[in-house]
Amino acid sequence: MKHTDDYKNALNRIATGKDMAVYMLMGCGVIALCVIWYAAFNIGGWIPAGCALLLYLGTIAWWTAHRIQRDAGIPDFTLSAELESTLGNWMQSMYLPSLICTDTGLLVWKNDAFAACFNHPPVQGDDITAIIPLSDANRRINMGDKVYKAISTRVPVGEKNYIFVQMQDISDLRASEKAYDDDRMAIGFITIDNLQDAMQYATENVNDTLLEVDTKLRRWAMKNNCILLAYDTDKYMLLLDTKQLMACMEDRFSVLDEIRSTHVGDGISITVCMGIARVGGSLADRERAAEAAHEMALQRGGDQVVVKNGTAVEFFGGRTKAVYKRTNVKARVFSTQLCAEISRASNVVIMGHRWGDHDSVGAAVGMAKLVRMCGVKYHIVYSKDDKNTAPNIAFARQMDEYKDAFVTGARAAELLGSKSLLIVVDVSNSEHFEVPGLVHHAPGIVIVDHHIQPKELASNVKLAYIEPSASSTSELVTEFLEFGLNVKALHKVEAELLFSGIVLDTKQFSKNTGPRTFAAAQYLRGQGAGSPDAIDLYRFDLDDFTKEARFLSNVEIYRNKVAICSCDKDTDETYRVIAAKVSDKLLTIKHVEASFVLVRLGDVISVSARSTGNINVQLIMENCGGGGHFDMAGTQFRDKTMKEAQQIVTRAISAYLKSIEDEE
């Protein structure tokens, strides 16, 4: 260390011999300049003096820079001296790959073991952050055919910081982890989701059909080394390891297509749904997760697989439309549970989705009627800027009970206390709530929706009634009132708003209708719905026709069956509803089986998708980050141009149509 100290002491002197020589040389230069100037021009004055001053200042600047450079070199010299010592020789011979770099990632030193990891090892001065990210010191790094764990230590030398990195070979540990992970058991549940419907039409052939489905399932399970246990006529439990689960996911669960090819009666296809979980925790945790995944598959309409793989949820299948399965009993049981939750609450806040419509407002008003019958205070969240729902809210305020019932999101957050209940209607995805932040303020949440559940619900959801086969949420709430509480005196305004929700979502009872839809409509008509007083709820402004024309002027027919159009400029929030109307209107074009309407609203491009029932727009929109129903879905794009958004949608349509063609 003595030579290092001597070097440092020498550098700490005010001036070295080299500095003195430079000073003398510069001084002689100044004198010579003055003599030459006087001899040449026989005058003195400020010009030679100024030149002398500039030369002197330049000398000072050079010395200062030189001194700073030498001071900066002290740590490098010290580190180099240490690496050349006995300690450095020992570090060089370490079997662990090691290196030293600056805090910016420039390589200063490496040992032989580190150099041996590369065909062309980095050299001094190279940036090694691409190999070893210094911001994540414990990250696993693949180098060659081995896996290393980088452990870094910050080492101060003088006023500089260096990083000493050691690489631990964890290849064997990683292989053991992978082997354990591959052998980890996943649990699943399988249900034949439309057996009851098939039995209504072809009872004599059901046993043969069940045997055929059972054979296909067991053949698939045997092929993938799974354990399949039947615990009911149409229900199975599935056990498989992670490796086989991944293989099934890569195969996109082709067994769904095999089962769908099974027919009974007059061409009725049999379908199954599966829920599979591979999550952490105990077997009991995985069983509960599998049950939740299975329930989600059923709510999404069946004929699909929902896999909970760690924290991610993945969906497979979903080629057929949801089957109408609801009964009055289920509505009565849920309404009883709902009333119990409402009665225990100090107050209730009711909320729909952003950019509300007839259905969300109607369902909210119907739910408010139910809360009022339970004797609990209530408020409904709305947006003052939403022009689409303004006529509905004005219509509701004709009743004294609703004059002060509508509040903003900020006021709703103040109303939610420790014993409050938040009821959300016509939406289950918290990202699309009217005020998403209310989820964190509410101690308990109830969700009533008819859209397909896109992901797991929040942990504070106490009750959820999600029925994708229903025409609208207004229909579901009407059933609660009729069969749950047996309400005989529904106010005409409330009945009208509920009725408008059903009319909107069924396109005047032309789509998504079932026996319960007409029963709910009949009940509401008996309560005064459909009167001339509400005719303004269904009227359109003249501007709406002009706005529709902007979309219809650039319609493109893709693959002879899909209509696509867009509007990119000079829009406002009213265009959201216009886009939905246009997407419905495009389905009236001959040979068009699906429509996609894109509209820019601020910095967001919104997509409204519709289908006649032959194309599953839900799957197409899910591939674009959205979701919805089999024949009615949507999504949004941020930070995209209209051209980029159209390309994404077109690629998703093409991929879907190709998958259908491959199956056929």
C-alpha positions as CSV (number, residue, x, y, z in Angstrom):
1,M,0.0,0.0,0.0
2,K,3.0,2.4,0.4
3,H,3.4,3.1,-3.3
4,T,-0.3,3.9,-3.4
5,D,0.0,6.4,-0.5
6,D,3.1,8.0,-2.1
7,Y,1.2,8.4,-5.3
8,K,-1.8,10.0,-3.5
9,N,0.5,12.3,-1.5
10,A,2.2,13.4,-4.6
11,L,-1.1,14.2,-6.2
12,N,-2.2,16.2,-3.2
13,R,0.7,18.7,-3.5
14,I,-0.3,22.2,-4.7
15,A,1.9,21.8,-7.8
16,T,4.1,19.1,-9.2
17,G,7.4,19.5,-11.0
18,K,5.5,19.2,-14.2
19,D,3.2,22.0,-13.2
20,M,6.1,24.3,-12.3
21,A,7.7,23.6,-15.7
22,V,4.5,24.5,-17.5
23,Y,4.2,27.7,-15.4
24,M,7.7,28.8,-16.3
25,L,7.2,28.1,-20.0
26,M,3.9,30.0,-20.0
27,G,5.6,33.0,-18.2
28,C,8.4,33.1,-20.7
29,G,5.8,33.0,-23.5
30,V,4.1,36.1,-22.0
31,I,7.4,38.0,-21.7
32,A,8.3,37.1,-25.3
33,L,4.9,38.2,-26.6
34,C,5.3,41.6,-25.0
35,V,8.9,42.1,-26.4
36,I,7.8,41.0,-29.9
37,W,4.8,43.3,-29.8
38,Y,6.9,46.3,-28.7
39,A,9.7,45.6,-31.2
40,A,7.3,45.2,-34.1
41,F,5.0,48.2,-33.4
42,N,7.1,50.3,-31.0
43,I,4.0,50.8,-28.9
44,G,2.7,49.2,-25.6
45,G,-0.7,49.4,-24.1
46,W,-3.7,47.3,-23.3
47,I,-3.4,44.8,-26.3
48,P,-0.2,42.9,-25.1
49,A,-1.4,43.2,-21.5
50,G,-4.8,41.6,-22.5
51,C,-3.1,38.8,-24.4
52,A,-0.9,38.1,-21.4
53,L,-3.9,38.0,-19.2
54,L,-5.7,35.6,-21.4
55,L,-2.7,33.4,-21.6
56,Y,-2.4,33.4,-17.8
57,L,-6.1,32.5,-17.4
58,G,-5.7,29.7,-19.9
59,T,-2.8,28.4,-17.8
60,I,-4.9,28.4,-14.6
61,A,-7.8,26.6,-16.5
62,W,-5.4,23.9,-17.8
63,W,-4.0,23.4,-14.3
64,T,-7.4,23.1,-12.7
65,A,-8.6,20.6,-15.3
66,H,-5.4,18.6,-14.9
67,R,-5.7,18.6,-11.1
68,I,-9.3,17.4,-11.3
69,Q,-8.4,14.6,-13.7
70,R,-5.5,13.5,-11.4
71,D,-7.8,13.5,-8.4
72,A,-10.3,11.4,-10.2
73,G,-7.6,8.9,-11.0
74,I,-6.7,8.3,-7.4
75,P,-9.5,5.7,-6.8
76,D,-8.8,4.0,-10.1
77,F,-5.0,3.8,-9.3
78,T,-5.9,2.5,-5.8
79,L,-8.3,-0.1,-7.1
80,S,-5.7,-1.2,-9.8
81,A,-3.0,-1.5,-7.2
82,E,-5.3,-3.7,-5.0
83,L,-6.2,-5.9,-7.9
84,E,-2.5,-6.4,-8.7
85,S,-1.8,-7.4,-5.1
86,T,-2.0,-10.9,-3.5
87,L,-5.7,-10.2,-2.8
88,G,-6.3,-9.5,-6.5
89,N,-4.5,-12.8,-7.5
90,W,-6.8,-14.6,-5.1
91,M,-9.9,-13.0,-6.5
92,Q,-8.7,-13.8,-10.0
93,S,-8.6,-17.5,-9.2
94,M,-12.1,-17.7,-7.6
95,Y,-14.3,-20.4,-9.1
96,L,-17.4,-18.1,-8.9
97,P,-17.7,-15.8,-12.0
98,S,-17.0,-12.3,-10.6
99,L,-16.6,-8.8,-12.0
100,I,-16.1,-5.2,-10.9
101,C,-17.9,-2.3,-12.7
102,T,-18.6,1.3,-12.1
103,D,-21.9,2.4,-10.8
104,T,-22.9,3.2,-14.4
105,G,-22.2,-0.4,-15.5
106,L,-18.8,0.0,-17.2
107,L,-16.6,-3.1,-16.7
108,V,-13.4,-2.4,-14.7
109,W,-12.2,-6.0,-14.0
110,K,-13.3,-9.6,-14.4
111,N,-11.9,-12.9,-13.3
112,D,-11.2,-15.9,-15.5
113,A,-14.4,-17.7,-14.4
114,F,-16.5,-14.9,-15.7
115,A,-14.7,-14.7,-19.0
116,A,-15.1,-18.4,-19.5
117,C,-18.9,-18.0,-19.6
118,F,-18.7,-16.2,-23.0
119,N,-17.3,-17.0,-26.4
120,H,-16.4,-13.3,-26.7
121,P,-16.2,-12.0,-23.2
122,P,-16.7,-8.3,-22.5
123,V,-13.5,-6.2,-22.1
124,Q,-12.6,-3.3,-19.8
125,G,-14.8,-0.3,-20.5
126,D,-17.7,-2.3,-22.0
127,D,-21.3,-1.7,-20.7
128,I,-22.4,-4.9,-19.0
129,T,-25.9,-3.8,-17.9
130,A,-27.3,-5.7,-20.8
131,I,-25.9,-8.9,-19.3
132,I,-26.4,-8.1,-15.6
133,P,-29.1,-5.5,-14.8
134,L,-27.6,-3.7,-11.8
135,S,-31.1,-2.3,-10.8
136,D,-32.2,-5.9,-10.0
137,A,-29.2,-7.4,-8.2
138,N,-30.8,-10.8,-7.4
139,R,-32.2,-11.4,-10.8
140,R,-31.7,-14.8,-12.4
141,I,-29.5,-14.6,-15.4
142,N,-29.2,-17.1,-18.3
143,M,-25.6,-17.3,-19.6
144,G,-24.9,-20.1,-22.0
145,D,-26.6,-23.3,-20.8
146,K,-26.5,-22.3,-17.1
147,V,-28.6,-20.1,-14.8
148,Y,-26.9,-17.7,-12.4
149,K,-28.0,-15.6,-9.6
150,A,-26.2,-12.2,-9.5
151,I,-25.3,-10.9,-6.0
152,S,-23.8,-7.4,-6.1
153,T,-22.1,-5.3,-3.4
154,R,-21.4,-1.6,-3.6
155,V,-17.8,-0.8,-2.8
156,P,-16.8,2.9,-2.2
157,V,-13.2,3.7,-3.2
158,G,-12.4,7.3,-2.4
159,E,-15.2,9.4,-3.8
160,K,-16.1,6.8,-6.3
161,N,-18.5,3.8,-6.0
162,Y,-17.8,0.5,-7.7
163,I,-20.0,-2.6,-7.8
164,F,-18.6,-6.0,-7.0
165,V,-20.8,-8.7,-8.6
166,Q,-20.6,-12.5,-7.9
167,M,-22.5,-15.0,-10.0
168,Q,-23.8,-18.1,-8.2
169,D,-24.6,-21.1,-10.4
170,I,-28.2,-22.1,-9.6
171,S,-28.8,-24.3,-12.6
172,D,-29.4,-27.5,-10.5
173,L,-31.7,-25.6,-8.1
174,R,-33.6,-24.2,-11.1
175,A,-33.9,-27.6,-12.6
176,S,-35.3,-28.9,-9.3
177,E,-37.8,-26.1,-9.1
178,K,-39.0,-26.8,-12.6
179,A,-39.3,-30.5,-11.8
180,Y,-41.3,-29.7,-8.7
181,D,-43.4,-27.2,-10.6
182,D,-44.1,-29.7,-13.4
183,D,-45.2,-32.3,-10.9
184,R,-47.4,-29.9,-8.9
185,M,-51.0,-31.0,-9.0
186,A,-53.8,-28.9,-10.6
187,I,-57.4,-29.5,-9.8
188,G,-60.4,-29.1,-12.1
189,F,-64.1,-29.5,-12.3
190,I,-66.0,-30.4,-15.5
191,T,-69.7,-30.1,-16.2
192,I,-71.9,-31.0,-19.1
193,D,-73.4,-27.6,-19.3
194,N,-76.5,-28.2,-21.4
195,L,-77.6,-31.7,-20.5
196,Q,-80.9,-30.5,-19.0
197,D,-81.8,-28.7,-22.2
198,A,-80.9,-31.7,-24.3
199,M,-83.2,-33.9,-22.2
200,Q,-86.2,-31.7,-22.9
201,Y,-86.0,-32.6,-26.6
202,A,-84.5,-36.0,-26.8
203,T,-85.0,-38.0,-23.6
204,E,-84.6,-41.4,-25.3
205,N,-81.1,-40.7,-26.6
206,V,-79.6,-39.0,-23.6
207,N,-78.0,-42.1,-22.1
208,D,-76.3,-42.9,-25.3
209,T,-75.1,-39.3,-25.6
210,L,-73.8,-39.3,-22.0
211,L,-71.9,-42.5,-22.7
212,E,-70.3,-40.9,-25.8
213,V,-69.3,-37.8,-23.9
214,D,-67.9,-39.8,-21.1
215,T,-65.9,-41.9,-23.5
216,K,-64.4,-38.8,-25.2
217,L,-63.6,-37.2,-21.8
218,R,-61.8,-40.4,-20.6
219,R,-60.0,-40.8,-23.8
220,W,-58.7,-37.2,-23.5
221,A,-57.8,-37.7,-19.9
222,M,-55.9,-40.9,-20.6
223,K,-54.0,-39.2,-23.4
224,N,-52.9,-36.5,-21.1
225,N,-52.2,-38.7,-18.1
226,C,-55.0,-37.1,-16.1
227,I,-57.2,-38.6,-13.4
228,L,-60.9,-38.2,-14.2
229,L,-63.4,-38.9,-11.5
230,A,-67.2,-38.8,-12.1
231,Y,-69.2,-37.8,-9.0
232,D,-72.5,-37.1,-10.7
233,T,-74.3,-37.9,-13.9
234,D,-72.9,-34.8,-15.7
235,K,-70.1,-33.8,-13.3
236,Y,-66.4,-34.8,-13.1
237,M,-63.4,-33.9,-11.0
238,L,-60.1,-33.6,-12.8
239,L,-56.5,-34.1,-11.4
240,L,-53.4,-33.4,-13.5
241,D,-49.9,-32.1,-13.1
242,T,-48.7,-28.8,-14.3
243,K,-46.7,-30.2,-17.2
244,Q,-49.9,-31.8,-18.6
245,L,-51.9,-28.7,-17.9
246,M,-49.5,-26.7,-20.0
247,A,-49.7,-29.2,-22.8
248,C,-53.5,-28.9,-22.7
249,M,-53.3,-25.2,-22.8
250,E,-51.0,-25.3,-25.8
251,D,-53.5,-27.6,-27.5
252,R,-56.2,-25.0,-26.6
253,F,-58.2,-27.8,-25.0
254,S,-59.2,-29.4,-28.3
255,V,-61.5,-31.8,-26.3
256,L,-64.1,-29.0,-26.3
257,D,-64.4,-29.4,-30.1
258,E,-64.6,-33.1,-29.8
259,I,-67.4,-32.9,-27.2
260,R,-69.2,-30.2,-29.3
261,S,-69.4,-32.7,-32.2
262,T,-71.6,-34.9,-30.1
263,H,-75.3,-34.3,-31.0
264,V,-78.6,-35.4,-29.6
265,G,-82.1,-35.1,-30.9
266,D,-82.5,-32.6,-33.8
267,G,-78.8,-31.7,-34.0
268,I,-78.4,-30.3,-30.5
269,S,-74.7,-30.1,-29.7
270,I,-73.5,-31.2,-26.3
271,T,-71.0,-28.9,-24.6
272,V,-68.9,-29.0,-21.4
273,C,-67.3,-26.3,-19.3
274,M,-64.2,-26.7,-17.1
275,G,-62.6,-24.7,-14.3
276,I,-59.0,-25.6,-13.5
277,A,-56.8,-24.1,-10.8
278,R,-53.1,-24.2,-10.4
279,V,-52.4,-21.8,-7.6
280,G,-50.3,-21.6,-4.5
281,G,-51.3,-22.8,-1.1
282,S,-52.9,-26.1,0.0
283,L,-55.0,-28.6,-2.0
284,A,-58.1,-27.0,-0.3
285,D,-57.1,-23.6,-1.7
286,R,-56.7,-25.1,-5.2
287,E,-60.1,-26.8,-4.9
288,R,-61.8,-23.5,-4.0
289,A,-60.0,-21.7,-6.8
290,A,-61.1,-24.5,-9.3
291,E,-64.7,-24.1,-8.1
292,A,-64.5,-20.4,-8.7
293,A,-63.0,-20.9,-12.2
294,H,-65.7,-23.4,-13.0
295,E,-68.4,-21.0,-11.8
296,M,-66.9,-18.3,-14.0
297,A,-67.0,-20.7,-17.0
298,L,-70.7,-21.3,-16.4
299,Q,-71.4,-17.6,-16.1
300,R,-69.6,-16.9,-19.3
301,G,-72.0,-19.2,-21.1
302,G,-70.3,-22.7,-20.9
303,D,-68.5,-24.5,-23.7
304,Q,-65.2,-23.2,-22.5
305,V,-62.3,-23.7,-20.0
306,V,-61.2,-21.2,-17.4
307,V,-57.7,-21.8,-16.0
308,K,-56.5,-19.9,-12.9
309,N,-52.7,-20.3,-13.4
310,G,-51.1,-18.5,-10.5
311,T,-52.4,-14.9,-10.5
312,A,-53.5,-15.1,-14.2
313,V,-56.8,-16.2,-15.5
314,E,-57.0,-17.6,-19.1
315,F,-60.0,-18.5,-21.2
316,F,-60.3,-21.2,-23.9
317,G,-63.2,-22.1,-26.1
318,G,-66.5,-20.2,-25.9
319,R,-67.7,-21.0,-29.4
320,T,-71.4,-21.4,-28.7
321,K,-73.9,-18.9,-27.4
322,A,-75.0,-19.0,-23.7
323,V,-78.0,-21.2,-23.1
324,Y,-81.0,-19.8,-21.3
325,K,-81.1,-21.6,-17.9
326,R,-82.6,-19.3,-15.3
327,T,-85.5,-20.1,-13.1
328,N,-87.8,-18.1,-10.8
329,V,-86.5,-20.1,-7.8
330,K,-83.0,-18.8,-8.2
331,A,-84.2,-15.2,-8.5
332,R,-86.3,-15.6,-5.3
333,V,-83.5,-17.1,-3.4
334,F,-81.0,-14.4,-4.4
335,S,-83.5,-11.6,-3.7
336,T,-84.0,-13.0,-0.1
337,Q,-80.2,-13.0,0.4
338,L,-80.0,-9.5,-1.0
339,C,-82.7,-8.1,1.2
340,A,-81.0,-9.6,4.2
341,E,-77.7,-7.8,3.3
342,I,-79.6,-4.5,2.7
343,S,-81.4,-4.7,6.0
344,R,-78.1,-5.0,7.9
345,A,-76.7,-1.9,6.1
346,S,-76.9,1.6,7.5
347,N,-77.4,3.0,4.0
348,V,-77.1,1.8,0.4
349,V,-75.3,3.4,-2.6
350,I,-76.3,2.2,-6.0
351,M,-74.1,2.5,-9.1
352,G,-74.1,1.5,-12.7
353,H,-71.4,1.7,-15.4
354,R,-69.7,4.7,-17.0
355,W,-71.6,6.2,-19.9
356,G,-74.8,4.7,-18.7
357,D,-77.8,3.7,-20.7
358,H,-81.5,2.8,-20.3
359,D,-80.6,-0.5,-18.8
360,S,-78.1,0.8,-16.1
361,V,-80.5,3.6,-15.0
362,G,-83.5,1.4,-15.1
363,A,-81.8,-1.4,-13.0
364,A,-80.5,1.2,-10.5
365,V,-84.0,2.7,-10.1
366,G,-85.5,-0.8,-9.7
367,M,-82.9,-1.7,-7.1
368,A,-83.7,1.6,-5.3
369,K,-87.3,0.5,-5.1
370,L,-86.2,-2.8,-3.5
371,V,-84.0,-0.9,-1.0
372,R,-86.8,1.4,-0.1
373,M,-89.1,-1.5,0.6
374,C,-86.4,-2.8,3.1
375,G,-86.6,0.6,4.9
376,V,-83.0,1.6,4.2
377,K,-81.8,5.0,2.9
378,Y,-80.3,4.9,-0.6
379,H,-78.6,7.1,-3.2
380,I,-77.8,6.5,-6.9
381,V,-74.5,7.6,-8.4
382,Y,-74.6,9.5,-11.7
383,S,-72.5,11.7,-13.8
384,K,-73.6,15.3,-14.5
385,D,-71.6,15.2,-17.8
386,D,-73.4,12.2,-19.2
387,K,-76.0,13.5,-21.7
388,N,-77.2,10.0,-22.6
389,T,-78.8,9.3,-19.2
390,A,-80.0,12.9,-18.6
391,P,-83.6,12.2,-19.9
392,N,-83.9,9.0,-17.8
393,I,-82.8,10.8,-14.7
394,A,-85.1,13.7,-15.3
395,F,-87.9,11.2,-15.8
396,A,-87.1,9.5,-12.5
397,R,-87.1,12.8,-10.6
398,Q,-90.8,13.1,-11.4
399,M,-91.2,11.0,-8.3
400,D,-90.5,12.7,-4.9
401,E,-88.5,9.6,-3.8
402,Y,-85.8,10.3,-6.5
403,K,-85.6,14.1,-6.5
404,D,-82.6,14.1,-4.2
405,A,-81.6,10.4,-4.7
406,F,-79.0,11.1,-7.5
407,V,-75.5,12.1,-6.2
408,T,-72.1,12.6,-7.7
409,G,-69.2,10.1,-7.1
410,A,-67.5,12.5,-4.7
411,R,-70.7,12.7,-2.6
412,A,-71.2,8.9,-2.8
413,A,-67.7,8.4,-1.3
414,E,-68.7,10.6,1.7
415,L,-71.9,8.6,2.2
416,L,-70.1,5.2,2.4
417,G,-69.5,4.3,6.0
418,S,-68.4,1.2,7.9
419,K,-71.8,-0.4,7.6
420,S,-72.8,0.8,4.1
421,L,-73.5,-1.4,1.2
422,L,-72.6,-0.7,-2.4
423,I,-74.9,-2.3,-5.1
424,V,-73.5,-2.3,-8.6
425,V,-75.8,-3.0,-11.5
426,D,-75.2,-3.8,-15.2
427,V,-71.4,-4.1,-14.8
428,S,-69.1,-6.5,-13.0
429,N,-65.7,-5.2,-14.1
430,S,-64.5,-2.6,-11.6
431,E,-62.6,-0.7,-14.3
432,H,-65.9,0.2,-15.9
433,F,-67.8,1.3,-12.8
434,E,-69.2,4.8,-12.9
435,V,-66.7,5.6,-10.1
436,P,-64.1,2.8,-9.8
437,G,-62.7,4.3,-6.6
438,L,-65.8,3.5,-4.7
439,V,-64.8,-0.1,-4.5
440,H,-62.1,0.8,-2.0
441,H,-64.5,2.8,0.2
442,A,-67.2,0.1,0.4
443,P,-67.0,-2.5,3.1
444,G,-69.4,-4.7,1.2
445,I,-70.5,-4.9,-2.5
446,V,-73.3,-6.6,-4.3
447,I,-73.2,-7.1,-8.1
448,V,-76.1,-7.8,-10.4
449,D,-75.2,-8.0,-14.0
450,H,-76.1,-9.8,-17.3
451,H,-72.7,-9.4,-18.9
452,I,-70.1,-12.1,-19.0
453,Q,-67.7,-11.9,-16.1
454,P,-64.3,-10.9,-17.5
455,K,-62.2,-11.6,-14.4
456,E,-62.4,-12.4,-10.7
457,L,-64.5,-10.2,-8.5
458,A,-63.1,-8.0,-5.8
459,S,-62.6,-9.6,-2.4
460,N,-65.2,-7.4,-0.7
461,V,-68.0,-8.7,-3.0
462,K,-70.6,-10.3,-0.7
463,L,-73.2,-11.3,-3.3
464,A,-73.0,-11.6,-7.0
465,Y,-75.8,-12.5,-9.4
466,I,-74.4,-12.6,-12.9
467,E,-76.6,-14.2,-15.6
468,P,-75.2,-13.8,-19.2
469,S,-78.3,-15.5,-20.6
470,A,-80.6,-12.7,-19.4
471,S,-81.6,-10.0,-21.9
472,S,-80.7,-7.1,-19.5
473,T,-80.0,-6.3,-15.9
474,S,-83.4,-4.6,-15.8
475,E,-85.0,-8.0,-16.4
476,L,-83.1,-9.5,-13.5
477,V,-84.1,-6.7,-11.1
478,T,-87.7,-7.0,-12.3
479,E,-87.6,-10.7,-11.3
480,F,-86.3,-9.7,-7.8
481,L,-89.3,-7.4,-7.4
482,E,-91.9,-9.7,-8.8
483,F,-90.8,-13.1,-7.4
484,G,-88.6,-12.1,-4.5
485,L,-90.8,-9.4,-2.8
486,N,-94.0,-9.9,-4.8
487,V,-94.3,-6.2,-5.4
488,K,-97.8,-5.4,-6.6
489,A,-97.6,-1.6,-6.5
490,L,-94.6,-0.6,-8.6
491,H,-94.8,3.1,-9.6
492,K,-95.4,3.8,-13.2
493,V,-92.1,5.8,-13.5
494,E,-90.1,2.9,-12.1
495,A,-91.9,0.4,-14.3
496,E,-91.2,2.6,-17.4
497,L,-87.5,2.9,-16.7
498,L,-87.1,-0.9,-16.1
499,F,-89.1,-1.5,-19.3
500,S,-86.9,0.9,-21.3
501,G,-83.8,-1.1,-20.2
502,I,-85.3,-4.3,-21.5
503,V,-86.4,-2.7,-24.7
504,L,-83.0,-1.2,-25.3
505,D,-81.0,-4.4,-24.7
506,T,-83.3,-6.6,-26.7
507,K,-83.6,-4.2,-29.6
508,Q,-87.4,-4.0,-29.2
509,F,-87.6,-7.7,-28.3
510,S,-85.8,-8.9,-31.4
511,K,-82.6,-10.3,-29.8
512,N,-81.5,-12.0,-26.6
513,T,-85.0,-12.8,-25.5
514,G,-86.3,-15.8,-23.6
515,P,-89.5,-16.8,-21.7
516,R,-88.4,-14.8,-18.6
517,T,-87.8,-11.7,-20.7
518,F,-91.4,-11.6,-21.9
519,A,-92.7,-12.5,-18.4
520,A,-90.8,-9.5,-17.0
521,A,-92.1,-7.3,-19.7
522,Q,-95.6,-8.5,-19.1
523,Y,-95.3,-7.7,-15.4
524,L,-94.0,-4.2,-16.1
525,R,-96.7,-3.5,-18.6
526,G,-99.2,-4.4,-15.9
527,Q,-97.5,-1.8,-13.7
528,G,-98.0,0.9,-16.3
529,A,-95.0,0.7,-18.5
530,G,-95.2,1.6,-22.2
531,S,-97.3,4.7,-21.6
532,P,-97.2,7.7,-23.9
533,D,-95.6,9.7,-21.1
534,A,-92.3,8.0,-21.6
535,I,-92.2,8.4,-25.4
536,D,-89.3,10.9,-25.1
537,L,-87.1,8.2,-23.7
538,Y,-87.1,6.6,-27.1
539,R,-86.9,9.6,-29.4
540,F,-83.7,10.6,-31.3
541,D,-82.4,14.1,-32.0
542,L,-81.9,15.2,-35.5
543,D,-78.2,15.4,-34.8
544,D,-78.1,11.7,-34.2
545,F,-79.0,11.0,-37.8
546,T,-76.3,13.3,-39.0
547,K,-73.8,11.6,-36.7
548,E,-74.8,8.2,-37.9
549,A,-74.2,9.3,-41.4
550,R,-70.5,10.1,-40.6
551,F,-70.0,6.4,-39.7
552,L,-72.0,4.9,-42.5
553,S,-70.2,6.9,-45.1
554,N,-67.0,4.8,-44.7
555,V,-68.2,1.2,-44.2
556,E,-65.8,-1.5,-45.2
557,I,-67.0,-5.1,-45.7
558,Y,-64.2,-7.5,-44.6
559,R,-64.1,-11.1,-45.7
560,N,-67.7,-10.7,-47.2
561,K,-69.2,-11.1,-43.7
562,V,-67.9,-8.4,-41.3
563,A,-68.7,-4.7,-41.5
564,I,-66.2,-2.2,-40.1
565,C,-66.4,1.6,-40.0
566,S,-65.0,4.4,-37.9
567,C,-65.2,8.1,-36.9
568,D,-62.0,9.7,-35.8
569,K,-62.5,13.5,-35.5
570,D,-64.9,16.1,-34.0
571,T,-66.7,13.7,-31.6
572,D,-68.1,13.9,-28.1
573,E,-69.5,11.5,-25.6
574,T,-72.8,11.3,-27.4
575,Y,-71.0,9.4,-30.2
576,R,-70.6,6.4,-27.9
577,V,-74.3,5.7,-28.1
578,I,-74.3,6.5,-31.8
579,A,-71.6,4.0,-32.4
580,A,-73.7,1.3,-30.7
581,K,-76.7,2.2,-32.8
582,V,-74.6,2.1,-36.0
583,S,-73.2,-1.3,-35.1
584,D,-76.8,-2.6,-34.8
585,K,-77.8,-1.0,-38.0
586,L,-74.9,-2.5,-39.9
587,L,-76.3,-6.0,-39.2
588,T,-79.2,-5.3,-41.4
589,I,-76.9,-5.3,-44.4
590,K,-77.2,-8.4,-46.5
591,H,-74.6,-11.1,-45.8
592,V,-73.1,-9.2,-42.8
593,E,-72.8,-11.4,-39.8
594,A,-70.8,-9.1,-37.5
595,S,-70.1,-5.4,-37.2
596,F,-67.3,-3.4,-35.6
597,V,-67.7,0.4,-35.1
598,L,-64.7,2.4,-33.9
599,V,-65.0,6.0,-32.6
600,R,-62.4,8.3,-31.0
601,L,-63.6,9.9,-27.7
602,G,-60.8,12.1,-26.5
603,D,-57.6,10.1,-26.2
604,V,-59.6,6.8,-26.2
605,I,-60.8,4.8,-29.2
606,S,-63.9,2.9,-28.3
607,V,-65.1,-0.2,-30.2
608,S,-68.7,-1.4,-30.4
609,A,-69.1,-4.9,-31.7
610,R,-72.3,-6.7,-32.7
611,S,-73.2,-10.1,-34.2
612,T,-76.1,-11.9,-35.7
613,G,-75.2,-15.0,-33.6
614,N,-72.9,-16.7,-36.1
615,I,-69.7,-15.0,-35.0
616,N,-68.6,-14.7,-31.3
617,V,-67.7,-11.1,-31.0
618,Q,-66.9,-11.6,-27.3
619,L,-63.9,-13.7,-28.1
620,I,-62.7,-11.2,-30.7
621,M,-63.0,-8.3,-28.3
622,E,-61.3,-10.3,-25.5
623,N,-58.3,-10.7,-27.8
624,C,-58.3,-6.9,-28.1
625,G,-58.4,-6.5,-24.3
626,G,-62.2,-6.1,-24.0
627,G,-65.2,-8.4,-23.6
628,G,-68.9,-8.7,-23.5
629,H,-71.5,-11.1,-24.8
630,F,-71.5,-13.7,-27.6
631,D,-73.3,-11.2,-29.9
632,M,-72.6,-7.9,-28.2
633,A,-69.2,-6.8,-27.0
634,G,-66.6,-4.0,-27.0
635,T,-63.2,-2.7,-26.0
636,Q,-61.1,0.4,-25.8
637,F,-57.7,1.5,-27.0
638,R,-55.4,4.1,-25.5
639,D,-52.5,5.9,-27.2
640,K,-53.4,4.4,-30.6
641,T,-54.1,6.0,-33.9
642,M,-57.3,5.0,-35.6
643,K,-55.4,3.1,-38.2
644,E,-53.5,1.1,-35.6
645,A,-56.8,0.3,-33.7
646,Q,-58.4,-0.9,-36.9
647,Q,-55.4,-3.1,-37.7
648,I,-55.6,-4.7,-34.2
649,V,-59.3,-5.4,-34.6
650,T,-58.9,-6.7,-38.1
651,R,-56.1,-9.1,-37.0
652,A,-58.3,-10.4,-34.1
653,I,-61.2,-10.9,-36.6
654,S,-58.9,-12.7,-39.0
655,A,-57.5,-15.0,-36.2
656,Y,-61.0,-15.9,-35.1
657,L,-62.3,-16.7,-38.6
658,K,-59.2,-18.8,-39.2
659,S,-59.7,-20.8,-36.0
660,I,-63.3,-21.4,-37.1
661,E,-62.2,-22.5,-40.6
662,D,-59.6,-24.8,-39.1
663,E,-62.3,-26.5,-36.9
664,E,-64.5,-27.1,-39.9
